[in-house]
Amino acid sequence: MSGLLDKASAVKDAEIVETVAEKAPEPVTEKTTVTSSEQTLLDQASKIGLALGALGFIGMWFLDNYFLEDLTGPVPFGLVALALLGGSFYMVWDSLNREKTIVLVVAYLLMTSVPYLAGLELGEDSIGIAELNIDESSNELTFVVRGSFSEATSTIEVGGERVWSDTQTLSADMVRFKAPLAEVFQGNSQNNMLATVLSYTLSVESNSGTVETVEITPGLLNREVTHSGARITLITETTTDDQSTSTSEAGLQIEAILGMFSDSATAINNGDHSMSNIQDYQPVSSDYTIQLKVMQGSSQKWQSPVIAVDGTSAQWNSQVSGQQVGNADRWLAIPGTGYDPNTGTIEILERDDFFEDDGCYTFQVIVTNEFYDGSTAVHTSSNSWELSWEDPGVDDSMPTC
């Protein structure tokens, strides 16, 4: 009997426990709620963070470069880009669920490494050659070599023949070489059609054995004026008195063109020149002087002041207007002995300063090329026209002669 009572009691107890369990409250879990204003702030922070990230990524390509180093010395401008990326990471990370942190970290690591990985050459040192220029004041070809090696040897070859070589030690991963034009320049690299006629190549070898070879910009080594020409414009003067009106030749406006152009270019009728349309013309940037002489037969009738050209900038001292400047990369006005009576501003070679009688007058353009100190070459062109001025205003066609 007692056994049956025990069993009944056990069943009852189990039912009570089950009932209590069903009625027991669920465990309380902590749940964080975000208000709408807080969510708006997080969204704004995320957008700002993304913008900072984009700025930092772009900055990685530009701020950590050698150009800024040249200006200010070895200042780590790359830290600016890293700071932008760091701020971006903090703002974006703070607005995301923490489960996404690993993905975000990987993405930012890729962003910071791409610019550097793009500049790597696996297995060897990378050589950078830049800033090739001509220093007109020192008559030198200059360039910069960059790399993560300690020493570099630079060699210049012209037409396959070595003409210059030098070895320098790098400082802060860079060194500037200076090659004297006296050793380098062997003639124009191009013709007037910009076809290469003489190849200049620069090779740089690091002390670890890496070699980089580039062609020197051909335009830098077009330094010799090989062609020149002149053209004349008749300036007339009209006078009126009580009885009549008359026209006479006041003089000539003279212009010259210097550089490289076709061998067939020549003087044409009416005082003009076939290069007036500037076709197939290439200016020369160098050091040279210009002087124009007017000849009748073997007799010199007049000569201009000497015009000095530095690069393409010309300057001279006019007997009419004093110190003047101009550009030698186009038709250049030659200083004269007076002013155009019609304008009062354009300089002309006045009739009485060179004209004696009718005949063939030759306008010589004399160019003295100065490739570098102590080395010159003279180029002369002759442009001739018939001047028939003894009977004023009758025949001013100025045909070639």
C-alpha positions as CSV (number, residue, x, y, z in Angstrom):
1,M,0.0,0.0,0.0
2,S,2.8,2.4,0.9
3,G,4.4,1.6,-2.5
4,L,1.4,2.7,-4.4
5,L,1.3,5.9,-2.3
6,D,4.9,6.7,-3.1
7,K,4.4,6.3,-6.9
8,A,1.3,8.6,-6.8
9,S,3.3,11.2,-4.9
10,A,6.2,11.0,-7.4
11,V,3.8,11.6,-10.3
12,K,2.2,14.5,-8.6
13,D,5.6,16.1,-7.9
14,A,6.5,15.8,-11.6
15,E,3.3,17.5,-12.7
16,I,3.9,20.4,-10.3
17,V,7.5,20.9,-11.6
18,E,6.3,20.9,-15.2
19,T,3.6,23.4,-14.4
20,V,6.0,25.7,-12.7
21,A,8.4,25.5,-15.6
22,E,5.7,26.4,-18.0
23,K,4.7,29.4,-16.0
24,A,8.3,30.6,-15.3
25,P,9.2,33.9,-17.0
26,E,11.7,33.7,-19.9
27,P,15.3,34.8,-19.1
28,V,15.8,38.5,-19.6
29,T,18.4,39.3,-22.3
30,E,20.0,42.8,-22.7
31,K,19.0,44.5,-25.9
32,T,20.5,47.7,-27.1
33,T,18.2,50.1,-28.9
34,V,19.3,52.9,-31.2
35,T,17.3,56.0,-31.5
36,S,16.6,57.6,-34.9
37,S,18.8,60.6,-34.1
38,E,21.7,58.3,-33.1
39,Q,21.2,56.3,-36.3
40,T,21.3,59.5,-38.4
41,L,24.6,60.5,-36.7
42,L,26.1,57.1,-37.4
43,D,25.0,57.3,-41.0
44,Q,26.6,60.7,-41.4
45,A,29.8,59.4,-39.7
46,S,29.9,56.5,-42.2
47,K,29.6,58.9,-45.2
48,I,32.3,61.2,-43.9
49,G,34.5,58.1,-43.2
50,L,34.0,56.8,-46.7
51,A,34.9,60.3,-48.1
52,L,38.0,60.4,-46.0
53,G,38.9,56.9,-47.2
54,A,38.6,57.9,-50.8
55,L,40.7,61.1,-50.2
56,G,43.4,59.0,-48.4
57,F,43.5,56.4,-51.2
58,I,44.0,59.1,-53.8
59,G,46.5,60.9,-51.6
60,M,48.6,57.7,-51.4
61,W,49.4,58.1,-55.1
62,F,50.5,61.8,-54.9
63,L,51.6,62.8,-51.4
64,D,54.2,60.2,-50.9
65,N,56.3,61.1,-54.0
66,Y,59.7,62.5,-54.8
67,F,58.4,65.8,-56.2
68,L,57.4,67.1,-52.8
69,E,60.7,65.7,-51.4
70,D,62.6,67.8,-53.9
71,L,60.8,71.0,-52.7
72,T,60.9,70.5,-49.0
73,G,63.4,67.7,-48.3
74,P,62.6,64.3,-46.8
75,V,59.3,65.2,-45.2
76,P,57.0,62.1,-44.9
77,F,54.0,63.5,-46.7
78,G,52.7,59.9,-46.9
79,L,51.7,60.2,-43.3
80,V,48.9,62.6,-44.3
81,A,47.4,60.0,-46.4
82,L,47.7,57.4,-43.7
83,A,46.1,59.7,-41.2
84,L,43.1,60.2,-43.5
85,L,42.7,56.5,-43.9
86,G,43.0,56.0,-40.1
87,G,40.3,58.6,-39.5
88,S,38.2,57.0,-42.1
89,F,38.6,53.5,-40.6
90,Y,37.6,54.8,-37.2
91,M,34.4,56.6,-38.4
92,V,33.2,53.7,-40.6
93,W,34.1,51.0,-38.1
94,D,32.2,52.8,-35.4
95,S,29.0,52.8,-37.5
96,L,29.1,49.1,-38.4
97,N,28.4,45.9,-36.6
98,R,31.6,44.5,-35.1
99,E,31.2,41.3,-37.1
100,K,32.2,43.2,-40.2
101,T,35.4,44.5,-38.7
102,I,37.6,41.8,-40.3
103,V,36.2,42.6,-43.8
104,L,36.8,46.3,-43.2
105,V,40.4,45.8,-42.0
106,V,41.2,43.7,-45.1
107,A,39.7,46.3,-47.4
108,Y,41.8,49.1,-45.9
109,L,45.0,47.1,-46.0
110,L,44.4,46.6,-49.7
111,M,43.7,50.3,-50.2
112,T,47.0,51.3,-48.5
113,S,49.1,48.7,-50.3
114,V,47.9,49.1,-53.9
115,P,49.9,52.3,-54.7
116,Y,53.1,50.8,-53.3
117,L,52.6,47.4,-55.0
118,A,52.0,49.2,-58.3
119,G,55.5,50.6,-58.1
120,L,57.3,47.4,-57.2
121,E,59.4,45.3,-59.6
122,L,59.8,42.0,-57.9
123,G,63.3,40.6,-57.9
124,E,65.2,43.8,-58.8
125,D,65.7,47.4,-58.0
126,S,63.6,49.9,-59.8
127,I,65.3,52.8,-61.6
128,G,63.5,56.0,-62.2
129,I,64.8,58.6,-64.7
130,A,63.0,62.0,-64.7
131,E,63.3,65.8,-65.1
132,L,65.4,65.8,-68.3
133,N,66.2,69.5,-69.1
134,I,68.7,71.8,-70.7
135,D,70.2,74.3,-68.3
136,E,71.0,77.2,-70.7
137,S,73.0,79.1,-68.0
138,S,75.5,76.3,-67.4
139,N,75.2,74.6,-70.8
140,E,74.3,71.2,-69.3
141,L,71.9,68.4,-69.8
142,T,70.4,67.6,-66.4
143,F,68.3,64.7,-65.1
144,V,67.4,63.0,-61.9
145,V,67.8,59.3,-61.1
146,R,65.8,57.7,-58.3
147,G,65.8,54.3,-56.7
148,S,66.5,52.2,-53.6
149,F,70.1,51.6,-54.4
150,S,73.3,53.4,-53.3
151,E,75.1,54.2,-56.5
152,A,74.3,54.8,-60.1
153,T,76.3,55.1,-63.3
154,S,74.8,57.1,-66.2
155,T,75.9,56.8,-69.8
156,I,74.9,58.8,-72.9
157,E,75.3,57.4,-76.4
158,V,74.8,59.3,-79.6
159,G,74.2,57.1,-82.7
160,G,75.4,54.1,-80.7
161,E,78.7,55.7,-79.6
162,R,79.4,56.6,-76.0
163,V,80.0,60.3,-75.5
164,W,79.6,60.8,-71.7
165,S,79.5,58.8,-68.5
166,D,79.5,59.5,-64.8
167,T,78.9,57.7,-61.5
168,Q,77.2,59.3,-58.5
169,T,76.1,58.3,-55.0
170,L,72.3,58.6,-54.2
171,S,71.1,60.6,-51.2
172,A,67.5,60.0,-49.9
173,D,67.0,57.6,-52.9
174,M,67.9,60.3,-55.5
175,V,70.7,62.0,-57.3
176,R,70.9,64.7,-60.0
177,F,73.3,64.3,-62.9
178,K,74.7,67.1,-65.0
179,A,76.2,66.3,-68.4
180,P,78.1,69.1,-70.2
181,L,76.7,69.9,-73.7
182,A,80.3,70.2,-74.9
183,E,80.5,66.4,-74.5
184,V,76.9,65.4,-75.3
185,F,75.7,67.5,-78.3
186,Q,76.6,66.1,-81.7
187,G,74.0,67.7,-83.9
188,N,70.2,68.1,-84.0
189,S,68.2,65.0,-83.0
190,Q,65.4,65.8,-85.5
191,N,64.7,67.5,-88.8
192,N,62.0,70.0,-89.5
193,M,59.4,67.1,-90.0
194,L,60.3,65.9,-86.5
195,A,61.8,62.7,-87.9
196,T,64.7,61.4,-85.8
197,V,68.0,61.8,-87.6
198,L,70.4,61.3,-84.6
199,S,69.4,59.2,-81.7
200,Y,70.5,60.2,-78.1
201,T,70.0,57.5,-75.5
202,L,70.6,57.5,-71.8
203,S,71.4,54.4,-69.8
204,V,71.5,54.2,-66.0
205,E,72.9,51.1,-64.2
206,S,72.6,50.7,-60.4
207,N,75.4,49.1,-58.3
208,S,73.2,46.0,-58.0
209,G,73.3,45.5,-61.7
210,T,69.8,46.8,-62.8
211,V,69.9,48.8,-66.1
212,E,67.3,51.3,-67.4
213,T,67.6,52.8,-70.9
214,V,65.5,55.7,-72.3
215,E,65.7,57.9,-75.4
216,I,66.4,61.5,-74.5
217,T,63.6,63.8,-75.6
218,P,64.6,64.7,-79.1
219,G,63.3,68.2,-78.9
220,L,65.8,69.0,-76.2
221,L,68.7,68.4,-78.5
222,N,67.5,70.4,-81.5
223,R,69.9,73.1,-80.8
224,E,71.3,74.3,-84.1
225,V,69.6,76.8,-86.4
226,T,70.0,75.2,-89.8
227,H,67.6,77.5,-91.8
228,S,66.8,81.1,-91.9
229,G,64.9,83.5,-94.2
230,A,63.8,87.1,-94.6
231,R,60.9,89.0,-96.0
232,I,60.3,92.7,-96.6
233,T,57.2,94.8,-96.6
234,L,57.2,98.1,-98.5
235,I,56.1,101.1,-96.4
236,T,54.9,104.1,-98.4
237,E,54.2,107.6,-97.5
238,T,51.6,109.9,-99.0
239,T,52.1,113.6,-99.0
240,T,49.6,116.3,-100.1
241,D,50.2,119.9,-101.0
242,D,48.1,122.6,-102.5
243,Q,48.7,121.3,-106.0
244,S,48.8,117.5,-105.8
245,T,49.1,114.3,-103.9
246,S,52.2,112.1,-104.2
247,T,53.3,108.7,-102.9
248,S,56.9,107.7,-102.1
249,E,58.8,104.8,-100.6
250,A,59.4,105.5,-96.9
251,G,61.4,102.3,-96.4
252,L,61.0,98.6,-95.5
253,Q,59.8,96.6,-92.6
254,I,62.1,93.6,-92.3
255,E,61.4,90.3,-90.6
256,A,63.4,87.1,-90.2
257,I,62.6,83.5,-89.4
258,L,65.1,81.1,-87.8
259,G,65.0,77.4,-87.0
260,M,64.5,74.3,-89.1
261,F,62.4,74.2,-92.3
262,S,62.5,72.8,-95.9
263,D,65.7,73.3,-98.0
264,S,63.4,74.4,-100.8
265,A,62.0,77.4,-98.9
266,T,63.1,80.6,-100.6
267,A,62.3,84.3,-101.3
268,I,59.4,84.9,-103.6
269,N,58.0,87.9,-105.5
270,N,56.7,91.0,-103.8
271,G,59.3,90.8,-101.1
272,D,57.7,87.7,-99.6
273,H,59.1,84.3,-98.6
274,S,57.6,80.8,-99.1
275,M,57.8,80.2,-95.3
276,S,55.2,82.9,-94.7
277,N,52.6,80.2,-93.9
278,I,54.9,78.6,-91.3
279,Q,54.5,75.1,-92.8
280,D,56.9,72.4,-91.8
281,Y,58.7,74.9,-89.6
282,Q,60.3,74.0,-86.3
283,P,61.8,76.6,-83.9
284,V,65.1,76.0,-82.2
285,S,65.6,76.6,-78.5
286,S,69.2,77.4,-77.9
287,D,71.8,80.2,-77.6
288,Y,72.6,82.1,-80.8
289,T,72.8,85.6,-82.3
290,I,71.2,87.1,-85.3
291,Q,72.3,90.0,-87.5
292,L,70.8,91.2,-90.8
293,K,72.9,92.9,-93.5
294,V,71.7,94.6,-96.7
295,M,74.0,94.2,-99.7
296,Q,74.0,95.6,-103.2
297,G,76.3,93.4,-105.1
298,S,79.4,93.1,-102.9
299,S,78.8,96.5,-101.2
300,Q,77.2,96.5,-97.8
301,K,74.6,99.2,-97.4
302,W,73.4,98.6,-93.8
303,Q,73.5,96.2,-90.9
304,S,71.2,95.7,-88.0
305,P,72.1,95.6,-84.3
306,V,73.0,92.1,-83.0
307,I,70.0,90.2,-81.6
308,A,70.9,87.7,-78.8
309,V,68.6,84.7,-78.4
310,D,68.4,82.6,-75.2
311,G,66.2,79.6,-75.7
312,T,63.6,81.4,-77.9
313,S,63.6,84.7,-76.1
314,A,65.4,87.5,-78.1
315,Q,66.6,90.8,-77.0
316,W,68.4,93.7,-78.7
317,N,69.2,97.4,-78.4
318,S,67.4,99.4,-81.1
319,Q,68.8,102.8,-82.2
320,V,65.2,104.0,-82.4
321,S,63.4,102.5,-79.4
322,G,66.2,101.3,-77.1
323,Q,66.2,97.9,-75.3
324,Q,63.6,95.6,-76.8
325,V,62.6,91.9,-76.5
326,G,60.8,89.5,-78.8
327,N,60.3,85.8,-79.6
328,A,62.5,83.9,-82.1
329,D,60.0,81.0,-82.5
330,R,58.1,82.9,-85.3
331,W,58.7,85.7,-87.7
332,L,60.8,88.2,-85.8
333,A,60.8,91.9,-86.6
334,I,64.3,93.3,-87.2
335,P,65.0,96.7,-85.6
336,G,65.3,99.6,-88.0
337,T,66.3,103.2,-88.3
338,G,62.9,104.9,-87.9
339,Y,59.2,104.5,-87.5
340,D,56.5,103.8,-90.1
341,P,55.1,107.3,-90.8
342,N,51.6,105.9,-91.0
343,T,51.5,104.2,-87.6
344,G,54.4,105.8,-85.7
345,T,55.0,102.5,-83.9
346,I,56.4,99.9,-86.4
347,E,60.2,100.2,-86.9
348,I,61.4,100.3,-90.5
349,L,64.7,100.6,-92.3
350,E,64.3,104.0,-93.8
351,R,65.0,104.5,-97.5
352,D,67.8,107.0,-97.1
353,D,69.7,104.7,-94.8
354,F,70.4,102.0,-97.4
355,F,69.0,102.8,-100.9
356,E,71.2,104.4,-103.5
357,D,69.9,103.4,-106.9
358,D,67.7,100.8,-108.6
359,G,69.0,97.3,-108.5
360,C,69.1,93.9,-106.8
361,Y,69.4,94.1,-103.0
362,T,70.2,91.1,-100.9
363,F,69.1,90.7,-97.3
364,Q,71.5,88.4,-95.5
365,V,70.5,86.7,-92.3
366,I,73.6,85.7,-90.3
367,V,73.1,83.3,-87.5
368,T,75.9,82.4,-85.1
369,N,75.0,79.2,-83.2
370,E,76.5,78.9,-79.8
371,F,76.0,75.2,-78.8
372,Y,78.0,75.7,-75.6
373,D,80.9,78.0,-74.5
374,G,83.7,78.0,-77.1
375,S,81.8,76.2,-79.8
376,T,80.0,78.1,-82.6
377,A,78.8,77.5,-86.1
378,V,77.7,80.2,-88.5
379,H,74.7,79.9,-90.8
380,T,73.9,82.5,-93.5
381,S,70.9,82.8,-95.9
382,S,70.5,85.3,-98.7
383,N,67.2,86.7,-99.9
384,S,67.2,89.0,-102.9
385,W,64.7,91.4,-104.4
386,E,64.7,94.1,-107.1
387,L,64.0,97.6,-105.9
388,S,63.1,100.2,-108.5
389,W,62.6,103.3,-106.5
390,E,64.4,106.0,-108.6
391,D,61.0,107.0,-110.0
392,P,58.9,107.0,-106.7
393,G,55.7,105.0,-106.7
394,V,56.0,103.7,-110.4
395,D,57.2,100.1,-109.9
396,D,57.0,98.7,-106.4
397,S,56.4,95.0,-107.2
398,M,59.8,93.9,-105.7
399,P,60.4,90.7,-107.7
400,T,63.1,88.3,-106.8
401,C,66.5,88.7,-108.4
